[in-house]
Amino acid sequence: MQEFLQQLVTGIAAGGIFASLALALVLIYNAMGLVNFAQGEMAMLATFVAYALISRGMSYWIVFPVTLVLAFGGGIVIQRIVIKPVERAPILTLVIITLGLATLLNGLAGFVFGYVPRSFPSPFSAQSADILGVFVSYRDLGVIVVSGLVLLAVYLLLQRTTVGLTMRAAAHHPEASRLLGVQVSWMLALGWGLASAVGAVSGLMVAPILLLEPNMMQSIIIYAFAAAVLGGIESPLGAVVGGVIVGVTVNLAGAYLPFVGGDLQLAVGLAIIVAVLVIKPNGLFGRARVRRV
Amino acid sequence: MARLRTAPPRYWLVGVAFLFFLGFPTVISSFQTSLWTQALVLAIAIMGLNILVGYNGQLSLGHGAFMALGAYTSAILAHHYKLDYLITIPIAALLTGLVGFLFGIPSLRLSALYLALATFALAVVTPSIIKRPAALTGGVQGILVLQPDPPQFAQDVFAFITGTRMTSDQWIYYLSLFCALLLFWLAWNLVRHRPGRAMRAIRDGEVAAAASGVNIAGYKTLAFAISAFYAGTAGSLFGLATGFISPDTFPVSLSIQLLVGAVVGGLASIPGPLLGAIFAYFLPIESNQWVPSQDWIPDQIRSTVKNAGPAVSYGAVLILIMMFAPNGIVGLVNSGYSALNRRLRGAGDRETGQMPPDPQTV
């Protein structure tokens, strides 16, 4: 039982990481109906930037917000250069472009930083705390707290501020918002920036666990896809819940199902995606969309 | 004779290209021959992807997984059950086609976006799934594929024409060329007739197609099955051409390479996949040789070009082509050709407003 609870906490911590990246995917999906295949690679690049800053001797707690700001700016730049010219292109074109972006960023990181895995510092100690008889590592707790705070911040930004309201308006009714004086295109750019920053959190959280290298996010993005799809790709709350469910499921499956083990955990992610899409394509929190013909 | 003289220029082009591919391996080294074999094999897989993406509008990012299935089916049948490799190729192709058909059924309910997502996940997971049944697939070690000697009739014909002995590399090349020709010819016929029209109608407007009586579910799964059939054939031949397959032969970057080939050559075109395959296959190989020999390129780039080069160039090419030339090389050539034609024949007829006929009809 105790071991089960420990696995559960580790799963929730992993879920927090997946949830951040899934939330980034949801933000962009809501803004333009697109799944950003480059989200993971953008987070990976941000993490490399953080690594470069830390190795210059900066403190982790300064680097963390600086990286988020840089990731925010980077997201806006990418949206302006790569996405804006093709905003109205068919979805097929957009998906291929984000996939191209993912490949490009992956290669650029390889050029600049190489493929040798690097250890990334964690701000939390590797020791465990005893909570009601369950040994929980401070790292897991830290990841849960940081992810939770970030998700809360995004929620408050979107629901309780004017900027958030404008962003949501621009995403839902671009034409009406434009008539009311909202700069829709810049709101989309803001969405990309926000998504990029939120995604960067997942990169920063996962790097101490997985070691930092250009392909680090390749498995994480699959789990994030699973989380976003499970939550019903347009719901931010769904992304968070989905992330935790995926994290716990994958972790428990790896620990308790002998045929899964460590190496087929990723296949569990795929299985979740396929199962949700086949059984309930709208996910847990998504609404069935009525299509006008 | 008259028919020959009035044949459109693209028929001549096909003839020249065919003779080129036929004679090519007699003058290049064995190593080069095997590279071109792999490019041809890639062209087959890309043609499969092109039928699905270009003609039917369903985006698959996981065709590397279908190639893996074809390759492992053939290799396992040949290695464990001692079947003749030649016999295993159609078996692998049909099995992969069947799996593609089954895969196509749930994907009917999915939007293009979800399909892309699910197939991408499949491509990422494929290597770790292959590793699991290690007794069957050889696990991480992979399977060695014996490259067969050319059969007697092929040796005789080859010796009669060139006067030299046919190597097994050359035999595999001609085998792949034969398969590529057959499958390209089939694809050409497919897209010009009823199924092709139905597939394109679905791509351009599913509701309108359904209203016109097109069986949406049927043609979508058919496109998936055919596409997987091509990928399976390619996978099977790929194992033969490389002589060795392992889980790392089929990484997610293979699926991206296929997509690059389809996009660069030109979606929804018949020559596109061949041009795209040559581009996508030789770009990393050539740049791996060329870049490290250049002094003016920074050390950092020269030393990592083998790993990072393909990703950077593929990514940049995908973005640039989709932004500026969505119809790929074939589209560029076509628009260049019709611009030239217009220049030569003069602009549209001023009185009737009729433009000279468009040379591209397929």
Contacts between the chains, C-beta under 8 A, distances in Angstrom:
chain1	res1	chain2	res2	distance
A	33	B	113	7.8
A	34	B	113	7.4
A	35	B	113	5.6
A	35	B	116	7.3
A	35	B	117	5.8
A	37	B	116	7.9
A	37	B	120	6.8
A	82	B	319	6.2
A	85	B	323	6.0
A	86	B	322	7.0
A	86	B	323	5.9
A	89	B	322	7.6
A	91	B	112	5.7
A	91	B	113	6.0
A	92	B	53	7.4
A	92	B	57	6.7
A	92	B	59	5.4
A	92	B	112	6.0
A	93	B	322	5.2
A	93	B	326	6.7
A	95	B	59	6.0
A	95	B	112	7.5
A	95	B	113	6.7
A	95	B	116	5.1
A	96	B	59	7.5
A	96	B	259	6.8
A	96	B	263	6.4
A	96	B	318	5.9
A	96	B	322	5.3
A	97	B	318	6.9
A	97	B	319	5.4
A	97	B	322	5.0
A	97	B	323	7.3
A	99	B	61	6.7
A	99	B	120	7.7
A	99	B	256	6.9
A	99	B	259	7.1
A	99	B	318	6.6
A	100	B	314	7.3
A	100	B	315	4.7
A	100	B	316	7.3
A	100	B	317	7.4
A	100	B	318	2.8
A	100	B	319	4.2
A	100	B	322	7.0
A	101	B	315	6.5
A	101	B	319	6.3
A	102	B	315	7.2
A	103	B	253	7.9
A	103	B	256	5.8
A	103	B	311	5.0
A	103	B	312	7.9
A	103	B	314	5.2
A	103	B	315	3.5
A	103	B	318	6.8
A	104	B	311	7.1
A	104	B	312	6.0
A	104	B	314	7.9
A	104	B	315	2.7
A	104	B	316	5.6
A	104	B	318	7.9
A	104	B	319	6.7
A	105	B	315	7.3
A	106	B	311	5.0
A	106	B	315	7.4
A	107	B	308	4.4
A	107	B	309	7.1
A	107	B	310	7.2
A	107	B	311	3.0
A	107	B	312	3.4
A	107	B	313	7.6
A	107	B	314	7.7
A	107	B	315	6.0
A	108	B	308	7.4
A	108	B	312	6.1
A	109	B	308	7.9
A	110	B	304	5.8
A	110	B	307	5.4
A	110	B	308	3.2
A	110	B	311	6.5
A	110	B	312	7.8
A	111	B	300	6.7
A	111	B	301	5.8
A	111	B	304	5.4
A	111	B	308	4.6
A	111	B	312	6.6
A	112	B	300	7.4
A	114	B	304	6.1
A	115	B	304	7.4
A	115	B	307	5.4
A	115	B	308	7.8
A	214	B	308	7.8
A	218	B	124	6.2
A	218	B	252	7.1
A	219	B	124	7.2
A	222	B	121	5.1
A	222	B	124	5.4
A	222	B	125	7.2
A	225	B	117	5.5
A	225	B	120	7.7
A	225	B	121	6.1
A	226	B	121	7.7
A	229	B	114	7.4
A	229	B	117	7.0
A	263	B	128	5.3
A	263	B	131	6.6
A	263	B	132	7.3
A	264	B	128	6.1
A	264	B	129	7.3
A	264	B	132	6.3
A	266	B	124	6.8
A	266	B	125	5.1
A	266	B	128	5.8
A	267	B	125	5.1
A	267	B	128	6.5
A	267	B	129	5.9
A	269	B	121	6.8
A	269	B	125	7.5
A	270	B	118	7.8
A	270	B	121	4.6
A	270	B	122	6.3
A	270	B	124	7.9
A	270	B	125	4.6
A	273	B	117	6.8
A	273	B	118	5.6
A	273	B	121	5.3
A	274	B	106	7.3
A	274	B	118	6.0
A	274	B	121	8.0
A	277	B	106	7.1
A	277	B	109	7.4
A	277	B	110	5.6
A	277	B	114	5.5
A	277	B	118	5.9
A	278	B	106	4.7
A	278	B	109	7.1
A	281	B	109	6.2
A	281	B	110	6.7
A	281	B	114	6.8
A	293	B	207	5.1
